[in-house]
Amino acid sequence: MTEPLIYDLSSPGRKGIQMPAPDVPLAELPQDLLRDELDLPEVSEIDVVRHFTRLSQMNHGIDIGMYPLGSCTMKYNPKLNEDMARLPGFAALHPYQPLDTVQGALEVIFNVQEWLKELGGFAAVSLQPAAGAQGELAGVLIMRKYHLDRGDTKRNKMLIPDSAHGTNPASSSMSGLHVVEIPSDDRGNIDLEALRAECDDTVVGLMLTNPNTLGLFEEHLEEVIELVHGCGGLMYGDGANFNALMGIMRPGDIGFDVMHFNLHKTFSTPHGGGGPGAGPVGVAEHLVDFLPGPIVEIVEEPESEDELPVYGFVTPAKSIGRMKAYYGQFGMLVRALSYMLVYGGEGLRRVSEMAVLNANYLRVKLNDTYHVPHDRISMHEFVCEGRFDDAPDIHALDISKRLIDYGFHPPTNYFPLIVHEALMIEPTETESKETLDQFIEAMKAIAREARENPEVLREAPHTAPIKRLDEVGAARNLVLCCRPVNLPEPTAK
């Protein structure tokens, strides 16, 4: 039975909520804000609840099953963190309240800064950026301003390996820099000779994802840093894959000048479905003055053990400015701090160790079925090829669509681009051995089907409410409202 659209249930006069009587004087709304032509449904509360509950049940989520979306680190979001973020003292705050009424919130922000400083090995951290890509942009702007502040105006070149995240070149280009791609060698590392040839006095820096998008730790990391610093450039660390290093290696200790953290990945704040991210950026001592502000600092030390410090906002002397309104994604910061406090330093190290163990377990168990182009010990994820020589009509997309029928979210497809028919698989530390074994069996069953019954893969998924869409047609005929008028529906293949 096809469920009726919520618009079909609309009836004039129905209400889903009864607003309380206003406790403030009424005011007239500006006429240009009133839109009588909006075709909004008039429905009861139960119709609204059923509508959104049905939608939620049509989608896969981490609370339903394994979500091995490589490089996205879709780990389980502990419900304790959600409870902490919903405490009235946090959830009901307004960012423009007087500072003496929000000292607890400022302490949360300060403590997150301190935790990230310690974990990353940096001199200071700003929590301003609202997501990882914005953290990247902040880092690149810091690097550029550092050189300009020193009068080094000819530096306009950012070096980026071909195994980096796709946002790296975007962040550099948005900052007005020229992007130079550095190839990988046959072991998945940066090609040192290619890097050496580009290191000159026009280099702003190198943006390095480590572990890279192949899931591999850079084997010549110290030499790479030495080459970049040797020509006067700065080292940027893409912290999206920090889940493999947390508590084990501090990037600042080995020469990274800047790094962004993805709180919505490493520290388990929810980001599925486009939820709010958080991309704090940490820097070495020589870049502290350039951080985006404001930053929370202790502005008045306690005079006795019975007193508490007073927190306030401070803007660094040569700041690149604000990255967003207010002071960062506060709800994400509460969740991240809850996560850190529960695990503690040793626990966070254990998180990374288990993430690496789980990824290598999958890699070894699947290596006899799926070709792994760089078959060496991986970190928190690995990349295999979603193709078979004896089933030439099957592609990575077919394998991923079939996985849906087995109850698993597909891994990342066709990235990194340097691996043909790439499947990037990241189990995270939160999946049990039993779940990993089920995933392995599903992947091996799909490999058998590719040879024995390829049509079942090409027509997958069979159990999902939505089959394969004409993605090109959907992109060209954007549907930006819930009930489009005179627009063709995306057609299923």
Protein Blocks (a to p, Z undefined) as FASTA:
>chain_A
ZZddfklmgcghiafbdcdddfbdcddddfklpcfkbccddddfklmmmmmmmmmmmpcc
fklmccfbghklpacddfklmmmmmpmklmmpcfkbcfklmmmmmmmmmmmmmmmmmmno
pabdcfkbgbfklmmmmmmmmmmmmmmmnopakbccdcddfkbcfklmmmmmmnopacdd
ddddfkopacfklmmmmmcckbfbdcdddddfkopacfklmmmmmmmmmnopacdddfkl
mmmmgokacfklnopabdcddfklmnopafehhiacdddddddfklmmmpccdddddfbd
cfbfkbccdddddddfklgbjfbehjbjfklmmmmmmmmmmnommlmmmmmmmmmmmmmm
mmmmmmmmpccfblcddffbccdddddfklmkbcfklmmmmmmmnopacddehiafkbgh
iacddebjmbcfklmmmmmmmmmmmmmmmmmmmmlmmmpcfkbmbdcddfklmmmmccfb
fbdghiacdddZZ
